Amino acid sequence: MNTENLLHPLAVVVTAWAVTCLLRAFPFLVFGGGRKTPVGVEAFGRVISPLVIAGLLVYSYCGLECRLVAPWAAGVLTVGLQLALRNPLLSILGGTALYMTLLHFGV
């Protein structure tokens, strides 16, 4: 095997690993050490979960046939859980579980 063929994928993996580590460490480097988190960053943290869920719902419903019940019911449940519990993980898991259950039963 040619060393050039081996070095390129290795370089890609090492670069991806380094960038991922730096991106994950960045908030701790910037806001760590007892420094106050800026108000804008705190506000962004409060709205990012609902925005991500809204974006996923809009993307999911593009080109959707209206006769299907499962996607609409799962979307309503996901939004309702998010508004009630403010927990994105439970909201997404609940909506996904309902969607898969309804698909299984052919609704």
C-alpha positions in Angstrom: 0.0 0.0 0.0 1.2 3.5 -0.9 2.1 5.6 2.1 0.5 8.6 0.4 -2.8 6.7 0.4 -2.5 6.0 4.1 -1.3 9.5 5.2 -4.2 11.4 3.7 -7.0 9.6 5.6 -4.9 9.7 8.7 -4.4 13.5 8.3 -8.1 14.0 7.9 -8.9 12.0 11.0 -6.3 13.8 13.1 -7.4 17.2 11.9 -11.1 16.4 12.6 -10.1 15.2 16.1 -8.1 18.3 16.8 -10.8 20.7 15.6 -13.5 18.8 17.6 -11.3 19.0 20.8 -10.7 22.7 20.3 -14.3 23.5 19.7 -15.4 21.6 22.8 -12.7 23.2 24.9 -13.4 26.7 23.6 -16.3 27.6 26.0 -14.4 26.4 29.0 -11.4 28.5 28.0 -13.4 31.6 27.3 -16.0 31.4 30.2 -14.1 29.3 32.7 -12.2 30.4 35.8 -15.1 32.1 37.5 -15.7 34.7 34.8 -19.3 35.9 34.3 -21.0 34.6 31.2 -22.2 37.4 28.9 -25.9 38.1 28.9 -26.1 37.5 25.1 -24.7 34.0 25.5 -27.1 33.2 28.3 -30.0 34.4 26.2 -28.8 32.4 23.2 -28.6 29.3 25.5 -32.3 29.8 26.4 -33.6 30.0 22.9 -31.4 27.5 21.0 -33.3 24.4 21.9 -36.7 25.7 20.8 -35.1 27.0 17.6 -33.5 23.7 16.8 -36.7 21.8 17.4 -38.6 24.4 15.2 -36.0 24.0 12.4 -36.3 20.2 12.6 -40.1 20.4 12.4 -40.1 22.8 9.4 -37.5 20.7 7.6 -39.4 17.5 8.3 -42.7 18.9 7.1 -41.4 20.1 3.7 -43.1 18.2 1.0 -45.1 16.1 3.5 -48.5 14.6 2.5 -51.3 16.0 4.6 -53.1 12.6 4.7 -50.5 11.1 7.1 -51.3 11.4 10.8 -48.1 10.2 12.4 -45.8 13.2 11.5 -48.4 15.7 12.6 -49.2 14.0 15.9 -45.5 13.5 16.7 -44.8 17.2 15.9 -47.6 18.4 18.2 -46.4 16.1 21.0 -42.8 17.3 20.5 -43.8 20.9 20.7 -46.2 20.3 23.6 -43.6 18.5 25.6 -41.0 21.2 24.9 -43.4 23.9 26.1 -44.4 22.0 29.1 -41.2 20.4 30.3 -38.5 22.6 28.7 -36.4 19.5 28.2 -35.3 19.0 24.6 -34.1 15.4 25.1 -37.5 14.3 26.5 -39.3 16.3 23.8 -37.4 14.7 21.0 -37.6 11.2 22.5 -41.3 11.5 23.1 -42.1 12.7 19.6 -39.9 10.1 18.0 -41.4 7.3 20.1 -45.0 8.4 19.2 -44.0 8.7 15.5 -42.4 5.2 15.4 -45.4 3.7 17.2 -47.9 5.2 14.9 -45.8 4.1 11.8 -45.7 0.6 13.3 -49.5 0.4 13.5 -49.8 2.0 10.0 -51.5 5.2 11.1 
